[in-house]
Amino acid sequence: MRKIENFHLLVMLILLVAVGQMAQTIYVPTIADIAHDLSVRTGAVQRVMAAYLMTYGFSQLIYGPLSDRIGRRPVILAGMVIFLLGATGALLASSLTMLVAASAIQGMGTGVAGVMARTMPRDLYAGTALRYANSLLNMGILVSPLLAPVMGERWRWCLAGGPVMPFYWCFVPVWPSPCSAGCRKPGHS
């Protein structure tokens, strides 16, 4: 593997993106259990993913301009807190409506990963290093949703982010901020 500047930030970013990708697919093997526990039809549980994806997409429209204005780190930390609030709600959900709302909150939080996956590499790298960083990042984007369903066993644990929460706790809070608001490497517009 090549030596790359700011590798710790790239790993953090890959894990951040993996959280978002895994959160939307990790519970799929447990859909029947969710339906049984909440006394709803199996098809009704699909609303959980729809709510997640709608807020995931919409929140990116907010996170992008906000991260340009106030900086990357505070926006990532805010997204993490929102995700954790949604994860807590999913853990405590006693009805499908509560679970759908919690999933929507999780999607809103992990939307930050979608924005940062495109923004931060351009802040940190240029030329060949940028292409290499993006290829590593894309591997994380592609592999994480494939691994998630294998990790899912108990639906509350899955939706509460059991296997992915440690990434947030271990990497994001101690992550040093390389850029302030609007930071760009020379040669970037």
Phi, psi and omega in degrees: 000139180290154173277131183227139177298153176052038183300322180298325177289324178294318177298316178301318180293319177299316179293323178298315178293321179299323178301312180296317180293319182287324183298331182274347183238350188294330185270356185307316179294346184254014182303317180297321178294320178299312181300318180295312183295327182261003177056050177229167175292150180301319180297332181293335182292342179298340177300332180300312180290322179299316179296317179300309185293324179296314182285330176301312180292314182296319184296335180294331177293336180268315185297322182301299180298324180296319180291331175291326183280311187251354178111159185287313187300310180298326180289319177297316179296322177295317177299320179297316180297317179299316178300315181295325175296317177295321178297319178295318177299320178295321180296323184265359185299131178246000178214162179297323179299316178295321180294319178297316178297317179296320178295322177298320178294319177300315179300320178298321180289316184281351174302335178299327180294322179298321179288312184293332178296334179263332186272309187297320177302323178290333175288325191261335189228165175214157175059229183297322179296323178294316179297319179294314179298317179295325178293320176295318179297317179293329174297318177297320179295321183280323186277322187301318179290341177285326181280330188303309182298332178293328181279340184286127178228307179247129190295321180294320178296318180297309184289339176278001176080024183317304183282345184250342180302323179302331178299316179296311184295323186276325190254315188290314184297333182260003183291124178285146182271112181278341186226143170267185183305130175075013183294135175220144175288154178304140180091355178260143178261000000 
